[in-house]
C-alpha cells in the first residue's frame, strides 16, 4: 500500500499488556528506504513513532473492524444495538464522518452463514451496511461495514 504524508492511518499492534491495540494517526513522512513511515499518533504528545508500512492500513469505513469475545452478543436485540454503538464509537475515534447511521434492530436480517446486518449508514455519497459475523471456533463476533 502506498501512503502519502497527511494520510490518515490505522496501526494494529500489541500493547504492553500483550493485548491487541489499534491506534490512529497521520503519516508524517518516510525513511530513506520508503519501507517505514513516521506516524503522528492521535493523543500522543511525546513524539512521532516509526512504523513498518506493512502494519498500516488506510482509514476508511470498510477498514474499521471490531472483534469482540462472545458470539452470544448477537442473540439479544439490545446487545446487537450496543454493537452498533461500539462500532460507531470506533469510527468516531478513527476520525470518520458518518451520517444517518440507523440501527436496524427491528429489521435486522441474518443470512445463511449467521451474519447479521445490524445498521445502514451513509458516508460521503456511499451507502454502507454494518454487518456482524460470528466466528464460532473462537467465540468472537466481527463487526465490519461494507458497501450495499
WOKA-V598636 format. One record per residue. N is the residue number from 1. RES is the residue in three letters. PHI is phi in whole degrees, -180 to 180 (NA if undefined). Layout:
N,RES,PHI ; N,RES,PHI
This chain:
1,UNK,NA ; 2,UNK,-102 ; 3,UNK,-118 ; 4,UNK,-122 ; 5,UNK,-54 ; 6,UNK,97 ; 7,UNK,-66 ; 8,UNK,-81 ; 9,UNK,-133 ; 10,UNK,-116 ; 11,UNK,-119 ; 12,UNK,-97 ; 13,UNK,-144 ; 14,UNK,-116 ; 15,UNK,-75 ; 16,UNK,-60 ; 17,UNK,-87 ; 18,UNK,88 ; 19,UNK,-91 ; 20,UNK,-62 ; 21,UNK,-140 ; 22,UNK,-115 ; 23,UNK,-126 ; 24,UNK,-121 ; 25,UNK,-174 ; 26,UNK,-125 ; 27,UNK,-72 ; 28,UNK,-103 ; 29,UNK,172 ; 30,UNK,-139 ; 31,UNK,-79 ; 32,UNK,-66 ; 33,UNK,-86 ; 34,UNK,62 ; 35,UNK,-115 ; 36,UNK,-134 ; 37,UNK,-115 ; 38,UNK,-88 ; 39,UNK,-116 ; 40,UNK,-95 ; 41,UNK,-78 ; 42,UNK,-58 ; 43,UNK,72 ; 44,UNK,-105 ; 45,UNK,-90 ; 46,UNK,-80 ; 47,UNK,139 ; 48,UNK,-81 ; 49,UNK,-127 ; 50,UNK,-96 ; 51,UNK,-128 ; 52,UNK,-62 ; 53,UNK,-58 ; 54,UNK,-68 ; 55,UNK,-93 ; 56,UNK,-105 ; 57,UNK,-134 ; 58,UNK,-66 ; 59,UNK,-90 ; 60,UNK,-141 ; 61,UNK,-55 ; 62,UNK,-83 ; 63,UNK,-99 ; 64,UNK,-80 ; 65,UNK,-138 ; 66,UNK,-117 ; 67,UNK,-124 ; 68,UNK,-123 ; 69,UNK,-70 ; 70,UNK,111 ; 71,UNK,-61 ; 72,UNK,-72 ; 73,UNK,-60 ; 74,UNK,-87 ; 75,UNK,-76 ; 76,UNK,-111 ; 77,UNK,-57 ; 78,UNK,-70 ; 79,UNK,-71 ; 80,UNK,-62 ; 81,UNK,-65 ; 82,UNK,-64 ; 83,UNK,-62 ; 84,UNK,-61 ; 85,UNK,-65 ; 86,UNK,-64 ; 87,UNK,-65 ; 88,UNK,-62 ; 89,UNK,-64 ; 90,UNK,-65 ; 91,UNK,-64 ; 92,UNK,-62 ; 93,UNK,-62 ; 94,UNK,-74 ; 95,UNK,87 ; 96,UNK,-89 ; 97,UNK,-103 ; 98,UNK,-115 ; 99,UNK,-117 ; 100,UNK,50 ; 101,UNK,-72 ; 102,UNK,-124 ; 103,UNK,-72 ; 104,UNK,-97 ; 105,UNK,-44 ; 106,UNK,-74 ; 107,UNK,-118 ; 108,UNK,-60 ; 109,UNK,-115 ; 110,UNK,-132 ; 111,UNK,-96 ; 112,UNK,-63 ; 113,UNK,-87 ; 114,UNK,90 ; 115,UNK,-81 ; 116,UNK,-95 ; 117,UNK,-97 ; 118,UNK,-98 ; 119,UNK,-157 ; 120,UNK,-129 ; 121,UNK,-156 ; 122,UNK,-121 ; 123,UNK,-138 ; 124,UNK,62 ; 125,UNK,-103 ; 126,UNK,-103 ; 127,UNK,-102 ; 128,UNK,-126 ; 129,UNK,-124 ; 130,UNK,-95 ; 131,UNK,-121 ; 132,UNK,-121 ; 133,UNK,-117 ; 134,UNK,-79 ; 135,UNK,-118 ; 136,UNK,-61 ; 137,UNK,-59 ; 138,UNK,-101 ; 139,UNK,72 ; 140,UNK,-108 ; 141,UNK,-120 ; 142,UNK,-109 ; 143,UNK,-109 ; 144,UNK,-157 ; 145,UNK,-97 ; 146,UNK,-145 ; 147,UNK,-67 ; 148,UNK,-66
